[in-house]
Amino acid sequence: MANNYYVYILASKRNGTLYIGVTNDLERRLYEHRNNLIEGFTNKYNVHHLVYFEDVNDIQAALQREKQLKRWTRKWKLELIEKVNPEWRDLANDFNLE
């Protein structure tokens, strides 16, 4: 059985503060971020908009990709987001986060 993992980028607003994370349940994690259930960076800086994510089927590959993205320059991260989400739409709206 293949597990799915997600490497994701949250933003406070267009070109705002960015957060990169990994999870095996993107909907649950977004719910936690949005409702400030986790103390820390996203809560402190109000970083709740899902602007980018990748589906990865291996946890090691997901963690490696997360580290890679965190090492990227801000310019590269913004270009990655703009390439797939030029309007900076909140992709979490595609999920039912009730």
C-alpha positions in Angstrom: 0.0 0.0 0.0 1.4 3.3 -1.0 1.4 6.1 1.5 1.0 9.7 0.4 3.0 12.5 1.9 2.7 16.1 1.0 5.4 18.8 1.0 3.5 22.1 1.2 4.0 25.8 1.3 1.8 28.2 3.3 1.8 31.9 3.0 0.5 34.8 5.1 -0.5 36.6 1.9 0.8 37.1 -1.7 4.6 37.5 -1.4 4.2 37.3 2.4 5.8 35.1 5.0 6.3 31.5 3.9 6.2 28.2 5.8 7.3 24.9 4.4 6.2 21.6 5.9 5.6 17.9 5.4 2.5 15.8 6.4 0.8 12.5 5.6 -2.6 14.1 5.9 -2.8 17.5 4.2 -6.5 18.2 5.1 -5.9 17.5 8.8 -2.7 19.6 8.8 -4.3 22.5 7.1 -7.2 22.4 9.7 -4.6 22.4 12.5 -2.8 25.4 11.0 -5.9 27.3 10.3 -7.4 26.8 13.7 -4.0 27.6 15.5 -4.0 24.2 17.1 -0.2 24.0 16.8 1.8 26.5 18.7 4.7 28.0 16.7 5.6 29.8 13.5 2.3 29.6 11.5 0.3 30.6 14.5 2.6 33.5 15.5 2.9 34.9 11.9 -0.6 34.1 10.7 0.6 31.9 7.9 -2.5 29.9 6.8 -2.9 30.1 3.0 -1.9 26.9 1.1 -0.2 28.3 -2.0 1.7 25.2 -3.1 1.9 21.4 -2.5 3.5 18.3 -3.9 2.3 14.8 -3.6 5.2 12.4 -2.7 4.8 8.7 -2.0 7.9 8.1 0.1 8.5 9.8 3.5 12.3 10.0 3.0 11.8 11.7 -0.4 9.3 14.1 1.2 11.6 15.0 4.0 14.5 15.5 1.5 12.3 17.7 -0.7 11.3 19.8 2.3 14.9 20.3 3.3 15.8 21.2 -0.3 13.0 23.8 -0.5 13.9 25.3 2.8 17.5 25.8 1.5 16.2 27.6 -1.7 16.4 31.4 -1.9 13.2 33.3 -1.4 13.2 34.2 -5.1 13.2 30.5 -6.1 10.4 29.7 -3.7 8.3 32.6 -5.1 9.0 31.5 -8.7 7.9 27.9 -7.8 4.6 29.2 -6.4 4.0 31.6 -9.3 4.6 28.8 -11.8 1.8 26.6 -10.5 -0.4 29.2 -8.7 0.1 32.6 -10.3 -2.9 34.1 -8.6 -1.7 32.9 -5.2 -5.1 31.3 -4.8 -5.6 29.5 -1.4 -5.6 25.9 -2.5 -7.1 24.8 0.8 -10.4 26.1 -0.5 -10.4 22.9 -2.7 -10.6 20.8 0.5 -13.5 20.5 2.9 -11.8 21.7 6.2 -14.9 21.7 8.4 
